[in-house]
Amino acid sequence: MEKDLIEYIAKSLVEDPSSVKVNAVDGEKSMILELEVAPDDIGKVIGKHGRIAKAIRTLLQAAAMKSEKHVVLEILD
């Protein structure tokens, strides 16, 4: 569910939605979501001073409350 949420948000923000890739690395009590976008779109996902990235992480934490796992979002360049 969290992976789909991140993919949906990222595709809504970028110019090239086909380049959005989300990889989930699942552990016992945590999950790492790796977001990869086109080099030209990285600024749109991070935002000024990281505001958009912080907002995405906040939404992700709220969505992860049901699964009771700690979810981390990494934006790869």
Biopython code that builds the backbone (N, CA, C, O; Angstrom):
import numpy as np
from Bio.PDB.StructureBuilder import StructureBuilder

atoms = [
    (1, "MET", "N", (0.820, -1.191, 0.000)),
    (1, "MET", "CA", (0.000, 0.000, 0.000)),
    (1, "MET", "C", (0.867, 1.259, 0.000)),
    (1, "MET", "O", (0.601, 2.201, -0.747)),
    (2, "GLU", "N", (1.911, 1.270, 0.847)),
    (2, "GLU", "CA", (2.774, 2.434, 0.934)),
    (2, "GLU", "C", (3.526, 2.659, -0.383)),
    (2, "GLU", "O", (3.727, 3.795, -0.812)),
    (3, "LYS", "N", (3.932, 1.561, -1.008)),
    (3, "LYS", "CA", (4.653, 1.648, -2.279)),
    (3, "LYS", "C", (3.767, 2.292, -3.350)),
    (3, "LYS", "O", (4.227, 3.137, -4.118)),
    (4, "ASP", "N", (2.512, 1.893, -3.392)),
    (4, "ASP", "CA", (1.575, 2.455, -4.365)),
    (4, "ASP", "C", (1.335, 3.947, -4.109)),
    (4, "ASP", "O", (1.207, 4.732, -5.048)),
    (5, "LEU", "N", (1.278, 4.322, -2.846)),
    (5, "LEU", "CA", (1.068, 5.720, -2.483)),
    (5, "LEU", "C", (2.225, 6.584, -2.963)),
    (5, "LEU", "O", (2.008, 7.639, -3.559)),
    (6, "ILE", "N", (3.442, 6.146, -2.710)),
    (6, "ILE", "CA", (4.620, 6.907, -3.118)),
    (6, "ILE", "C", (4.688, 7.002, -4.640)),
    (6, "ILE", "O", (5.016, 8.053, -5.190)),
    (7, "GLU", "N", (4.381, 5.907, -5.308)),
    (7, "GLU", "CA", (4.405, 5.902, -6.767)),
    (7, "GLU", "C", (3.372, 6.879, -7.335)),
    (7, "GLU", "O", (3.664, 7.612, -8.280)),
    (8, "TYR", "N", (2.183, 6.890, -6.767)),
    (8, "TYR", "CA", (1.121, 7.789, -7.218)),
    (8, "TYR", "C", (1.511, 9.257, -7.013)),
    (8, "TYR", "O", (1.339, 10.079, -7.914)),
    (9, "ILE", "N", (2.028, 9.578, -5.842)),
    (9, "ILE", "CA", (2.415, 10.957, -5.547)),
    (9, "ILE", "C", (3.545, 11.408, -6.468)),
    (9, "ILE", "O", (3.502, 12.509, -7.017)),
    (10, "ALA", "N", (4.548, 10.562, -6.633)),
    (10, "ALA", "CA", (5.700, 10.924, -7.465)),
    (10, "ALA", "C", (5.287, 11.119, -8.923)),
    (10, "ALA", "O", (5.731, 12.065, -9.574)),
    (11, "LYS", "N", (4.447, 10.235, -9.432)),
    (11, "LYS", "CA", (4.001, 10.366, -10.824)),
    (11, "LYS", "C", (3.179, 11.633, -11.025)),
    (11, "LYS", "O", (3.167, 12.195, -12.121)),
    (12, "SER", "N", (2.498, 12.085, -9.987)),
    (12, "SER", "CA", (1.717, 13.314, -10.083)),
    (12, "SER", "C", (2.606, 14.557, -10.111)),
    (12, "SER", "O", (2.209, 15.592, -10.645)),
    (13, "LEU", "N", (3.794, 14.460, -9.544)),
    (13, "LEU", "CA", (4.671, 15.617, -9.427)),
    (13, "LEU", "C", (5.614, 15.815, -10.609)),
    (13, "LEU", "O", (5.954, 16.952, -10.936)),
    (14, "VAL", "N", (6.035, 14.751, -11.243)),
    (14, "VAL", "CA", (7.120, 14.829, -12.235)),
    (14, "VAL", "C", (6.612, 15.070, -13.651)),
    (14, "VAL", "O", (5.429, 14.899, -13.945)),
    (15, "GLU", "N", (7.541, 15.473, -14.524)),
    (15, "GLU", "CA", (7.239, 15.683, -15.941)),
    (15, "GLU", "C", (7.180, 14.362, -16.703)),
    (15, "GLU", "O", (6.397, 14.215, -17.641)),
    (16, "ASP", "N", (8.021, 13.392, -16.293)),
    (16, "ASP", "CA", (8.131, 12.106, -16.984)),
    (16, "ASP", "C", (7.686, 10.981, -16.043)),
    (16, "ASP", "O", (8.532, 10.358, -15.401)),
    (17, "PRO", "N", (6.376, 10.704, -15.945)),
    (17, "PRO", "CA", (5.881, 9.680, -15.019)),
    (17, "PRO", "C", (6.382, 8.271, -15.328)),
    (17, "PRO", "O", (6.409, 7.423, -14.436)),
    (18, "SER", "N", (6.772, 8.008, -16.557)),
    (18, "SER", "CA", (7.227, 6.660, -16.907)),
    (18, "SER", "C", (8.576, 6.334, -16.288)),
    (18, "SER", "O", (8.946, 5.163, -16.207)),
    (19, "SER", "N", (9.322, 7.347, -15.846)),
    (19, "SER", "CA", (10.632, 7.101, -15.256)),
    (19, "SER", "C", (10.580, 6.862, -13.741)),
    (19, "SER", "O", (11.612, 6.593, -13.127)),
    (20, "VAL", "N", (9.408, 6.956, -13.145)),
    (20, "VAL", "CA", (9.264, 6.770, -11.700)),
    (20, "VAL", "C", (9.342, 5.280, -11.363)),
    (20, "VAL", "O", (8.602, 4.463, -11.912)),
    (21, "LYS", "N", (10.254, 4.947, -10.447)),
    (21, "LYS", "CA", (10.399, 3.571, -9.981)),
    (21, "LYS", "C", (10.479, 3.576, -8.463)),
    (21, "LYS", "O", (11.220, 4.362, -7.873)),
    (22, "VAL", "N", (9.715, 2.698, -7.841)),
    (22, "VAL", "CA", (9.733, 2.571, -6.389)),
    (22, "VAL", "C", (10.100, 1.133, -6.057)),
    (22, "VAL", "O", (9.434, 0.191, -6.489)),
    (23, "ASN", "N", (11.170, 0.977, -5.283)),
    (23, "ASN", "CA", (11.631, -0.348, -4.874)),
    (23, "ASN", "C", (11.448, -0.471, -3.371)),
    (23, "ASN", "O", (11.865, 0.409, -2.619)),
    (24, "ALA", "N", (10.832, -1.552, -2.932)),
    (24, "ALA", "CA", (10.592, -1.769, -1.506)),
    (24, "ALA", "C", (11.551, -2.828, -0.976)),
    (24, "ALA", "O", (11.624, -3.938, -1.504)),
    (25, "VAL", "N", (12.286, -2.469, 0.077)),
    (25, "VAL", "CA", (13.171, -3.400, 0.763)),
    (25, "VAL", "C", (12.535, -3.654, 2.124)),
    (25, "VAL", "O", (12.521, -2.782, 2.993)),
    (26, "ASP", "N", (12.012, -4.860, 2.292)),
    (26, "ASP", "CA", (11.225, -5.178, 3.479)),
    (26, "ASP", "C", (12.077, -5.884, 4.528)),
    (26, "ASP", "O", (12.829, -6.806, 4.213)),
    (27, "GLY", "N", (11.950, -5.441, 5.777)),
    (27, "GLY", "CA", (12.607, -6.078, 6.903)),
    (27, "GLY", "C", (11.570, -6.555, 7.894)),
    (27, "GLY", "O", (10.372, -6.518, 7.616)),
    (28, "GLU", "N", (12.035, -7.010, 9.066)),
    (28, "GLU", "CA", (11.103, -7.506, 10.086)),
    (28, "GLU", "C", (10.201, -6.408, 10.618)),
    (28, "GLU", "O", (8.977, -6.543, 10.625)),
    (29, "LYS", "N", (10.812, -5.327, 11.063)),
    (29, "LYS", "CA", (10.033, -4.256, 11.676)),
    (29, "LYS", "C", (10.117, -2.942, 10.918)),
    (29, "LYS", "O", (9.623, -1.916, 11.386)),
    (30, "SER", "N", (10.743, -2.974, 9.750)),
    (30, "SER", "CA", (10.865, -1.741, 8.984)),
    (30, "SER", "C", (10.810, -2.027, 7.489)),
    (30, "SER", "O", (10.966, -3.166, 7.048)),
    (31, "MET", "N", (10.587, -0.975, 6.729)),
    (31, "MET", "CA", (10.558, -1.072, 5.282)),
    (31, "MET", "C", (11.233, 0.178, 4.725)),
    (31, "MET", "O", (10.981, 1.292, 5.184)),
    (32, "ILE", "N", (12.089, -0.023, 3.736)),
    (32, "ILE", "CA", (12.744, 1.091, 3.070)),
    (32, "ILE", "C", (12.172, 1.179, 1.668)),
    (32, "ILE", "O", (12.189, 0.200, 0.922)),
    (33, "LEU", "N", (11.671, 2.342, 1.309)),
    (33, "LEU", "CA", (11.160, 2.586, -0.030)),
    (33, "LEU", "C", (12.162, 3.472, -0.752)),
    (33, "LEU", "O", (12.460, 4.578, -0.299)),
    (34, "GLU", "N", (12.680, 2.990, -1.870)),
    (34, "GLU", "CA", (13.645, 3.735, -2.657)),
    (34, "GLU", "C", (12.927, 4.317, -3.866)),
    (34, "GLU", "O", (12.391, 3.579, -4.692)),
    (35, "LEU", "N", (12.917, 5.628, -3.964)),
    (35, "LEU", "CA", (12.248, 6.319, -5.058)),
    (35, "LEU", "C", (13.290, 6.803, -6.047)),
    (35, "LEU", "O", (14.243, 7.491, -5.683)),
    (36, "GLU", "N", (13.094, 6.430, -7.308)),
    (36, "GLU", "CA", (14.001, 6.851, -8.367)),
    (36, "GLU", "C", (13.190, 7.551, -9.450)),
    (36, "GLU", "O", (12.197, 7.017, -9.944)),
    (37, "VAL", "N", (13.630, 8.759, -9.813)),
    (37, "VAL", "CA", (12.972, 9.529, -10.865)),
    (37, "VAL", "C", (14.035, 10.003, -11.859)),
    (37, "VAL", "O", (15.232, 9.833, -11.626)),
    (38, "ALA", "N", (13.589, 10.592, -12.959)),
    (38, "ALA", "CA", (14.513, 11.126, -13.952)),
    (38, "ALA", "C", (15.348, 12.250, -13.321)),
    (38, "ALA", "O", (14.870, 12.961, -12.437)),
    (39, "PRO", "N", (16.596, 12.403, -13.779)),
    (39, "PRO", "CA", (17.454, 13.459, -13.206)),
    (39, "PRO", "C", (16.850, 14.862, -13.293)),
    (39, "PRO", "O", (17.089, 15.687, -12.412)),
    (40, "ASP", "N", (16.085, 15.138, -14.321)),
    (40, "ASP", "CA", (15.472, 16.456, -14.463)),
    (40, "ASP", "C", (14.333, 16.683, -13.466)),
    (40, "ASP", "O", (13.983, 17.827, -13.176)),
    (41, "ASP", "N", (13.759, 15.605, -12.944)),
    (41, "ASP", "CA", (12.602, 15.702, -12.058)),
    (41, "ASP", "C", (12.953, 15.607, -10.576)),
    (41, "ASP", "O", (12.065, 15.724, -9.731)),
    (42, "ILE", "N", (14.209, 15.400, -10.247)),
    (42, "ILE", "CA", (14.583, 15.202, -8.843)),
    (42, "ILE", "C", (14.237, 16.431, -7.993)),
    (42, "ILE", "O", (13.835, 16.294, -6.837)),
    (43, "GLY", "N", (14.390, 17.619, -8.559)),
    (43, "GLY", "CA", (14.073, 18.844, -7.822)),
    (43, "GLY", "C", (12.593, 18.989, -7.522)),
    (43, "GLY", "O", (12.213, 19.564, -6.502)),
    (44, "LYS", "N", (11.766, 18.473, -8.401)),
    (44, "LYS", "CA", (10.319, 18.560, -8.194)),
    (44, "LYS", "C", (9.857, 17.639, -7.077)),
    (44, "LYS", "O", (8.871, 17.924, -6.397)),
    (45, "VAL", "N", (10.568, 16.539, -6.888)),
    (45, "VAL", "CA", (10.204, 15.594, -5.832)),
    (45, "VAL", "C", (10.736, 16.071, -4.483)),
    (45, "VAL", "O", (10.096, 15.860, -3.452)),
    (46, "ILE", "N", (11.902, 16.712, -4.488)),
    (46, "ILE", "CA", (12.487, 17.187, -3.231)),
    (46, "ILE", "C", (11.889, 18.534, -2.823)),
    (46, "ILE", "O", (11.554, 18.728, -1.654)),
    (47, "GLY", "N", (11.751, 19.459, -3.761)),
    (47, "GLY", "CA", (11.185, 20.764, -3.449)),
    (47, "GLY", "C", (12.199, 21.702, -2.826)),
    (47, "GLY", "O", (13.316, 21.299, -2.501)),
    (48, "LYS", "N", (11.806, 22.949, -2.664)),
    (48, "LYS", "CA", (12.693, 23.940, -2.055)),
    (48, "LYS", "C", (12.896, 23.603, -0.589)),
    (48, "LYS", "O", (11.945, 23.409, 0.168)),
    (49, "HIS", "N", (14.155, 23.540, -0.217)),
    (49, "HIS", "CA", (14.549, 23.223, 1.164)),
    (49, "HIS", "C", (13.983, 21.894, 1.645)),
    (49, "HIS", "O", (13.857, 21.678, 2.850)),
    (50, "GLY", "N", (13.640, 20.995, 0.717)),
    (50, "GLY", "CA", (13.150, 19.671, 1.078)),
    (50, "GLY", "C", (11.720, 19.626, 1.570)),
    (50, "GLY", "O", (11.318, 18.651, 2.204)),
    (51, "ARG", "N", (10.955, 20.645, 1.297)),
    (51, "ARG", "CA", (9.585, 20.716, 1.827)),
    (51, "ARG", "C", (8.671, 19.648, 1.242)),
    (51, "ARG", "O", (7.880, 19.048, 1.970)),
    (52, "ILE", "N", (8.769, 19.403, -0.057)),
    (52, "ILE", "CA", (7.900, 18.392, -0.671)),
    (52, "ILE", "C", (8.293, 17.003, -0.188)),
    (52, "ILE", "O", (7.425, 16.182, 0.111)),
    (53, "ALA", "N", (9.591, 16.733, -0.110)),
    (53, "ALA", "CA", (10.055, 15.434, 0.387)),
    (53, "ALA", "C", (9.585, 15.203, 1.825)),
    (53, "ALA", "O", (9.182, 14.096, 2.180)),
    (54, "LYS", "N", (9.638, 16.234, 2.635)),
    (54, "LYS", "CA", (9.178, 16.119, 4.024)),
    (54, "LYS", "C", (7.680, 15.840, 4.086)),
    (54, "LYS", "O", (7.224, 15.044, 4.907)),
    (55, "ALA", "N", (6.915, 16.499, 3.214)),
    (55, "ALA", "CA", (5.468, 16.280, 3.180)),
    (55, "ALA", "C", (5.146, 14.855, 2.727)),
    (55, "ALA", "O", (4.240, 14.219, 3.267)),
    (56, "ILE", "N", (5.884, 14.358, 1.742)),
    (56, "ILE", "CA", (5.672, 12.981, 1.285)),
    (56, "ILE", "C", (5.987, 12.000, 2.409)),
    (56, "ILE", "O", (5.256, 11.030, 2.614)),
    (57, "ARG", "N", (7.068, 12.250, 3.132)),
    (57, "ARG", "CA", (7.433, 11.363, 4.250)),
    (57, "ARG", "C", (6.378, 11.396, 5.362)),
    (57, "ARG", "O", (6.114, 10.374, 5.994)),
    (58, "THR", "N", (5.782, 12.557, 5.599)),
    (58, "THR", "CA", (4.725, 12.670, 6.606)),
    (58, "THR", "C", (3.505, 11.854, 6.197)),
    (58, "THR", "O", (2.930, 11.144, 7.022)),
    (59, "LEU", "N", (3.105, 11.948, 4.929)),
    (59, "LEU", "CA", (1.986, 11.148, 4.436)),
    (59, "LEU", "C", (2.306, 9.656, 4.522)),
    (59, "LEU", "O", (1.439, 8.846, 4.851)),
    (60, "LEU", "N", (3.533, 9.306, 4.230)),
    (60, "LEU", "CA", (3.955, 7.913, 4.282)),
    (60, "LEU", "C", (3.873, 7.366, 5.707)),
    (60, "LEU", "O", (3.420, 6.240, 5.912)),
    (61, "GLN", "N", (4.302, 8.147, 6.683)),
    (61, "GLN", "CA", (4.229, 7.713, 8.075)),
    (61, "GLN", "C", (2.782, 7.523, 8.516)),
    (61, "GLN", "O", (2.473, 6.585, 9.251)),
    (62, "ALA", "N", (1.900, 8.405, 8.073)),
    (62, "ALA", "CA", (0.479, 8.277, 8.421)),
    (62, "ALA", "C", (-0.112, 7.019, 7.797)),
    (62, "ALA", "O", (-0.906, 6.330, 8.436)),
    (63, "ALA", "N", (0.261, 6.713, 6.562)),
    (63, "ALA", "CA", (-0.252, 5.521, 5.891)),
    (63, "ALA", "C", (0.309, 4.243, 6.505)),
    (63, "ALA", "O", (-0.344, 3.199, 6.468)),
    (64, "ALA", "N", (1.506, 4.317, 7.065)),
    (64, "ALA", "CA", (2.154, 3.133, 7.621)),
    (64, "ALA", "C", (1.682, 2.802, 9.034)),
    (64, "ALA", "O", (2.079, 1.776, 9.586)),
    (65, "MET", "N", (0.856, 3.636, 9.621)),
    (65, "MET", "CA", (0.386, 3.385, 10.988)),
    (65, "MET", "C", (-0.380, 2.070, 11.092)),
    (65, "MET", "O", (-0.297, 1.395, 12.118)),
    (66, "LYS", "N", (-1.117, 1.696, 10.061)),
    (66, "LYS", "CA", (-1.891, 0.451, 10.099)),
    (66, "LYS", "C", (-0.992, -0.781, 10.117)),
    (66, "LYS", "O", (-1.286, -1.759, 10.804)),
    (67, "SER", "N", (0.095, -0.730, 9.368)),
    (67, "SER", "CA", (0.964, -1.901, 9.276)),
    (67, "SER", "C", (1.904, -2.022, 10.472)),
    (67, "SER", "O", (2.557, -3.052, 10.639)),
    (68, "GLU", "N", (1.980, -0.991, 11.299)),
    (68, "GLU", "CA", (2.832, -0.956, 12.486)),
    (68, "GLU", "C", (4.297, -1.233, 12.163)),
    (68, "GLU", "O", (5.011, -1.864, 12.942)),
    (69, "LYS", "N", (4.728, -0.754, 11.007)),
    (69, "LYS", "CA", (6.120, -0.864, 10.604)),
    (69, "LYS", "C", (6.695, 0.542, 10.482)),
    (69, "LYS", "O", (5.976, 1.501, 10.199)),
    (70, "HIS", "N", (7.992, 0.644, 10.698)),
    (70, "HIS", "CA", (8.676, 1.904, 10.483)),
    (70, "HIS", "C", (9.046, 1.964, 9.005)),
    (70, "HIS", "O", (9.749, 1.087, 8.501)),
    (71, "VAL", "N", (8.575, 2.995, 8.313)),
    (71, "VAL", "CA", (8.802, 3.116, 6.873)),
    (71, "VAL", "C", (9.690, 4.316, 6.599)),
    (71, "VAL", "O", (9.442, 5.413, 7.099)),
    (72, "VAL", "N", (10.728, 4.098, 5.800)),
    (72, "VAL", "CA", (11.696, 5.140, 5.462)),
    (72, "VAL", "C", (11.667, 5.351, 3.953)),
    (72, "VAL", "O", (11.656, 4.388, 3.186)),
    (73, "LEU", "N", (11.654, 6.606, 3.534)),
    (73, "LEU", "CA", (11.688, 6.933, 2.110)),
    (73, "LEU", "C", (13.069, 7.471, 1.767)),
    (73, "LEU", "O", (13.536, 8.438, 2.369)),
    (74, "GLU", "N", (13.717, 6.836, 0.794)),
    (74, "GLU", "CA", (14.994, 7.318, 0.282)),
    (74, "GLU", "C", (14.784, 7.758, -1.155)),
    (74, "GLU", "O", (14.262, 7.002, -1.974)),
    (75, "ILE", "N", (15.192, 8.978, -1.456)),
    (75, "ILE", "CA", (15.085, 9.488, -2.814)),
    (75, "ILE", "C", (16.469, 9.366, -3.447)),
    (75, "ILE", "O", (17.412, 10.046, -3.043)),
    (76, "LEU", "N", (16.574, 8.496, -4.438)),
    (76, "LEU", "CA", (17.850, 8.222, -5.085)),
    (76, "LEU", "C", (18.095, 9.205, -6.209)),
    (76, "LEU", "O", (17.177, 9.561, -6.947)),
    (77, "ASP", "N", (19.372, 9.655, -6.342)),
    (77, "ASP", "CA", (19.688, 10.510, -7.472)),
    (77, "ASP", "C", (20.499, 9.759, -8.483)),
    (77, "ASP", "O", (20.866, 10.316, -9.517)),
]
sb = StructureBuilder()
sb.init_structure("model")
sb.init_model(0)
sb.init_chain("A")
sb.init_seg("    ")
for serial, (resi, resn, name, xyz) in enumerate(atoms, 1):
    if name == "N":
        sb.init_residue(resn, " ", resi, " ")
    sb.init_atom(name, np.array(xyz, "f"), 0.0, 1.0, " ", f" {name:<3s}", serial, name[0])
structure = sb.get_structure()
